[in-house]
Every structure is written in C-alpha cells, then in structure tokens.
Amino acid sequence: MSRKFENKVVIVTGGTSGIGLAAAKAFSAEGASVFITGRRKEVLDAAVADIGGRITGVQADMSKLADIDRLYDAVQQKHSQIDVVFANAGGGEMVPLGAITEEHYTRTFDTNVKGTLFTVQKALPLLRDGGSIILTSSTTSISGTPAFSVYSATKAAVRNFARNWILDLKDRHIRVNAISPGVTDTAGLDDLFGNGATAENTRNYLAGLIPAGRIGKPEEIAKAVLFLASDDASFVNGVELFVDGGQVQI
C-alpha cells in the first residue's frame, strides 16, 4: 500500500454502505484519518468496526444543517484542518411523472442538493488551501431514465456545482470534481429495483447494456474517488469522471 493519504484528514458523508463505505475503507487503508456519517447509529457503528484504522463515525442526516455542524464540530475536536471532502450522501426513489409528490421532491433535493451544498460550504473554514472536494453525481446527470427525473435533476445540479465552485475557490487552489458512477452493485441498488428476483432481472438487463458487460463494484468507484482526491490528479479540476463501464459513451 502506498499510504498516499498518510496524515490526511478525509470526510466521507454517507459512508456506511455502498460507494461511501468502499471509499472510506480505501482512504483508511492509505493512512488517512477518516470521518464518516450515517443516519442510523447501529449501521454507523458497524461501518466503523468494518473500516478500522483511524476512523470516526458521526451520526448525521446531511440534509439537516445542525447535523452538518455536528460533523465539523467532531472534526475540530481532533484536527485543525481537513484535506479531502467526499460529499457522497444521497439517494432517490423511482417515481414517474404524474405521481411525483411534494414530499418526494423535497426529500430528494434536500438530501442530494441542499446536503451537498452545505456539506461543502460548512467545510470551507477547515478545508486547507490546495485541498480536494469530490461530489457524487451520477450517469443520470446526462442520460434519461424512466421514473427517475427528480433524482436525475439533483445529480445534474451536483455536477454543475463542480463547474461553478472551481471558480469560487480558484484563489485557494481547491479542486472540485464530480464522480459519476453507473449501475453499481450496492444494497441501495437492490432497494431501488425492488429486491429479490425483480432486482436481479433488472441488474442482468442493465449489465447487458454496458460495454464492459457487467455492473460496477463499489471498490472500483472508490479507486476513482481516491485518484481525484490525490496529488495524481493535481491538474484535474471541474471534471465529471464517469465510472460506468462505458455506458454513457455509446
């Protein structure tokens, strides 16, 4: 292991499962002090035990500003600055146009857009000059999906945060990039597709649409996140990096 993040402080929101958990593990294995968030205490505790190393769990709903403040208060108890923010917390449900409710709209935008915005903004006083911010967008930012318009709109917004924030933060030399995973093998994917045989059939169908011939693994997305966070990507700024097996390129 190269230990590229030795003595670095890394924030991973939504770090208890899927891509967030895989990224937190990878950062920890590379020597970072990692702070993860999750809404459910029992799941958060299990993730902390699974990740190991210098890991701290903070129970937080990133759509709530008071919870974001609690995260950074916890960071300041141990560290004077942050090196990397991976604003990953998010989610969505499949609801077709005609059935979209105000509750669905508000919940999805509060988590994915409001949460991402204030996770980053409230990190700025602690984020060192020359640091790195990675935002979780999605291939849905540029491609249509039936019954997924609200989620897709939030991810297009997140992608555009990166475009604009590189200008706001240019004097501090803070890089902002978006990672856009394709279909990825997570528990959240199963929940989205209804679990059981229905989910499995949907996964198999989607795998057939991907040039790589399969869906992605959380660990593969995590490797791309670590690249964007590292000095290897020192001249990569404002991009949307698709990690999707080539699906949106055809």
Order of alpha helices (4+ residues) and beta strands (2+ residues): beta-alpha-beta-alpha-beta-alpha-beta-alpha-alpha-beta-alpha-beta-alpha-alpha-alpha-beta
